Protein backbone atom coordinates (compact mmCIF):
# COMPACT_ATOMS: atom_id res chain seq x y z
CA UNK A 1 0.00 0.00 0.00
CA UNK A 2 2.88 2.38 0.81
CA UNK A 3 4.27 1.90 -2.73
CA UNK A 4 0.92 3.00 -4.11
CA UNK A 5 0.93 6.20 -2.04
CA UNK A 6 4.42 7.15 -3.27
CA UNK A 7 3.40 6.34 -6.83
CA UNK A 8 0.29 8.52 -6.49
CA UNK A 9 2.37 11.37 -5.04
CA UNK A 10 4.87 11.10 -7.87
CA UNK A 11 2.06 11.02 -10.42
CA UNK A 12 0.49 14.07 -8.82
CA UNK A 13 3.80 15.95 -8.93
CA UNK A 14 4.27 15.04 -12.59
CA UNK A 15 0.76 16.26 -13.44
CA UNK A 16 1.36 19.54 -11.60
CA UNK A 17 4.66 20.06 -13.41
CA UNK A 18 3.03 19.40 -16.77
CA UNK A 19 0.16 21.79 -16.00
CA UNK A 20 2.57 24.49 -14.87
CA UNK A 21 4.61 24.25 -18.07
CA UNK A 22 1.49 24.17 -20.28
CA UNK A 23 -0.50 26.87 -18.53
CA UNK A 24 1.41 29.99 -17.63
CA UNK A 25 0.06 32.54 -15.19
CA UNK A 26 -2.24 35.18 -16.60
CA UNK A 27 -1.68 38.92 -16.24
CA UNK A 28 -4.45 41.39 -15.47
CA UNK A 29 -4.98 44.51 -17.62
CA UNK A 30 -3.47 46.79 -14.96
CA UNK A 31 -0.20 44.86 -15.03
CA UNK A 32 -0.07 44.72 -18.85
CA UNK A 33 -0.83 48.45 -19.09
CA UNK A 34 2.04 49.17 -16.70
CA UNK A 35 4.40 46.94 -18.71
CA UNK A 36 3.47 48.66 -21.98
CA UNK A 37 3.39 52.16 -20.50
CA UNK A 38 -0.21 52.86 -21.49
CA UNK A 39 -3.41 53.30 -19.54
CA UNK A 40 -5.89 50.49 -18.94
CA UNK A 41 -8.39 52.53 -20.97
CA UNK A 42 -6.01 52.53 -23.95
CA UNK A 43 -5.54 48.78 -23.60
CA UNK A 44 -9.35 48.38 -23.61
CA UNK A 45 -9.65 50.47 -26.78
CA UNK A 46 -6.97 48.38 -28.51
CA UNK A 47 -8.82 45.21 -27.54
CA UNK A 48 -12.29 46.40 -28.51
CA UNK A 49 -11.29 47.97 -31.83
CA UNK A 50 -8.65 45.42 -32.79
CA UNK A 51 -6.21 48.25 -33.38
CA UNK A 52 -3.26 46.10 -32.29
CA UNK A 53 -3.00 42.32 -32.38
CA UNK A 54 -2.54 41.68 -28.66
CA UNK A 55 -4.25 38.36 -27.84
CA UNK A 56 -6.29 38.17 -24.64
CA UNK A 57 -8.13 35.55 -22.63
CA UNK A 58 -11.74 36.14 -21.61
CA UNK A 59 -12.78 34.45 -18.36
CA UNK A 60 -16.37 35.34 -17.64
CA UNK A 61 -16.42 39.14 -17.52
CA UNK A 62 -12.68 39.34 -16.83
CA UNK A 63 -9.91 39.91 -19.34
CA UNK A 64 -6.44 38.43 -18.85
CA UNK A 65 -3.27 38.32 -20.93
CA UNK A 66 -0.61 35.63 -21.29
CA UNK A 67 2.86 36.91 -20.46
CA UNK A 68 4.22 35.21 -23.60
CA UNK A 69 1.67 37.08 -25.78
CA UNK A 70 2.67 40.41 -24.24
CA UNK A 71 6.34 39.60 -24.80
CA UNK A 72 5.65 38.64 -28.45
CA UNK A 73 3.66 41.86 -28.92
CA UNK A 74 6.64 43.90 -27.70
CA UNK A 75 9.03 41.94 -29.93
CA UNK A 76 6.82 42.54 -33.00
CA UNK A 77 6.73 46.26 -32.28
CA UNK A 78 10.49 46.59 -31.69
CA UNK A 79 12.35 48.39 -34.46
CA UNK A 80 16.08 48.28 -35.10
CA UNK A 81 16.31 51.42 -37.20
CA UNK A 82 15.77 55.01 -36.26
CA UNK A 83 14.89 57.55 -38.94
CA UNK A 84 14.79 60.66 -36.78
CA UNK A 85 17.56 63.19 -36.10
CA UNK A 86 20.80 61.94 -34.57
CA UNK A 87 21.01 62.08 -30.77
CA UNK A 88 23.48 64.63 -29.45
MOZI-V725279 format. One record per pair of residues at least 4 apart in sequence whose C-alpha atoms are under 7 Angstrom apart, sorted by the first residue. I is the first residue (numbers start at 1). J is the second residue. Records with the same first field share a line. If there is no record, write none. Layout:
I: J / J
//
This chain:
1: 5
2: 6
3: 7
4: 8
5: 9
6: 10
7: 11
8: 12
9: 13
10: 14
11: 15
12: 16
13: 17
14: 18
15: 19
16: 20
17: 21
18: 22
19: 23
20: 24
25: 66
26: 64 / 65 / 66 / 67
27: 31 / 32 / 64 / 65 / 66 / 67
28: 32 / 63 / 64 / 65
29: 33 / 40 / 63 / 64
30: 34 / 40
31: 35
32: 36
33: 37 / 38 / 39 / 40 / 43
34: 38
38: 42
39: 43
40: 44
41: 45
42: 46
43: 47
44: 48
45: 49
46: 50 / 51 / 52
54: 69 / 70 / 73
55: 65 / 69
56: 63 / 64 / 65
57: 63 / 64 / 65
58: 62 / 63 / 64
59: 63
66: 70
67: 71
68: 72
69: 73
70: 74
71: 75
72: 76
73: 77
74: 78
//
